[in-house]
Amino acid sequence: MLALTCGEPAGIGPDLAVMLAAGGVPPARVVAVGDPVLLAERATLLGLGVEIHTLAPGESPPLPRRGVLPVWPVALRSAAHPGCLDVANADHVLETLDVAIDACQRGRADGMVTAPLHKGVILDAGHVGFTGHTEYLRDACGVQEVVMMLATDSALHAREAGWPGETALRVALATTHLPLREVADAITAPRLERLLRILHADLQRWFGVSAPRIAVCGLNPHAGEGGHLGREELDVIIPALEGLRAEGLALDGPLPADTLFTPRHLEGVDAVLAMYHDQGLPVLKYAGFGRAANITLGLPLVRTSVDHGTALDLAGTGRADLGSLRVAVALAAEMAGRGV
């Protein structure tokens, strides 16, 4: 069973939740976490005959059935309208995350899937330092380090989501939502070692890869070109990789990012570690936007998400694309099954 948080109420998260219920039976029991009235309004606006089944405390969700959306209710703080942000609902969004996390920790859910939230609204509401789902989940679960990884659909996920595809491209990030000028200082040998150990272990645990092979990007153009274009590879990245290879991890690199993402270098690679957000994710999204999912590794629970934002201009129009959410649900179900 998966808890689906509905994200920013003015965005397409509520649309996606009701569209998922209307579109067929998912590969797991999915319980939305959000405002039942909002979900009913959005279903009506989209012309979808979806029954919103508000669950009472302690009530077990029904078996999956097309056209029925079970909901763990979290009330809006203010009425929500498609495309119109309201800082009053920032605490509502965070409460949906807290409910889903608690459900996973108490064994009421086997994993959580998150629709997109709007970081600016949460910051404007006074939650200083909020940087996104990934870091919020890290702190809520009390772990030191997590890894953000996006993955395109594998053959299994493609079948579940109705997309063609045979192989997965997985891209993890050494740094996430940082200004570019802060990236180099954030990349240290101890941090890389922690991240790569998490990536290696969770590829085994959640993805069934017995001996993961990971390709690592350099930070600088041409991976520093022997120190002529920056010393981070020589002073930080290479020593970290050499230490981990001595522990038995299969690591390639550091490799120039402009050539690593080519078929020859990706052959036999289970995941790529990019040094910063816009080094790796543009490639992944070009390869599979709309049929990829975001995964948080290093948590004691399963969490996947969509590969896109709140799309305020699409909210309530019926033009939102369900593809990424279907992949995220299928992937979470598969991961939860492996992690049992």
RAQUI-V903584 format. One line per field, one symbol per residue. ss: DSSP state (~ for helix, > for strand, _ for the rest). phi: phi as a letter, one per 40 degrees, with the letter a starting at -180 (. if undefined). psi: psi as a letter, one per 40 degrees, with the letter a starting at -180 (. if undefined). Layout:
# RAQUI-V903584
ss = ???
phi = ???
psi = ???
This chain:
# RAQUI-V903584
ss = _>>>>_______~~~~~~~~~~_______>>>>>_~~~~~~~~~~~____>>>>_____________>>>>>>_______>__>__~~~~~~~~~~~~~~~~~~~_____>>>>____~~~~~~________~~~~~~~~~_____>>>>>>__~~~~~~~________>>>>______~~~~~~~__~~~~~~~~~~~~~~~~~~~_____>>>>>___~~~~~~~____~~~~~~~~~~~~~~~___>>>>>>_~~~~__~~~~____>>>>__~~~~~~~~~~~~___>>>>>>_____>>>>_____~~~________~~~~~~~~~~~~~~~~~_
phi = .bcbccgcccccdcdccccccccicccacbbcbaccccccccccdcgbcbccbcccdgcccccdadgbbcbccbcccadbbdgbcacccccdccccccccccccccgcbcibbbccbbccccccchccgcbiddcccdcccgbcabbcbbbcccdccccccgbcibbbbbbbbcbbcbddcccdcccbcdccccccccccccccccbgccbcbbcbccccdffgfggcbhbdcccbccdcccccccchccbbhcbdccbdcbdccccgccabbccadccbcdcccccacgbbbbbbcgccacabacbaccfdcccgcgbcccdccccccccccccccccc
psi = hhhhheahdeaeddddddddddeihieihhhihahddddddddddefhghhhghhihehhiiihhhehhihhhhiidihihhehihededdddddddddddddddeeeieiihhiiihddddddeegheheiddddddddefidiihhhihihaddddddefiiidiihhhihdicgiideedddehiddddddddddddddddddefhdgihhhhiidihffeffedfiedddddddddddddddeehhhhahihdeddfidddehehdihhididedddddddddfhefiihhhieieihhiiifiadfdeeheeeeihedddddddddddddddde.
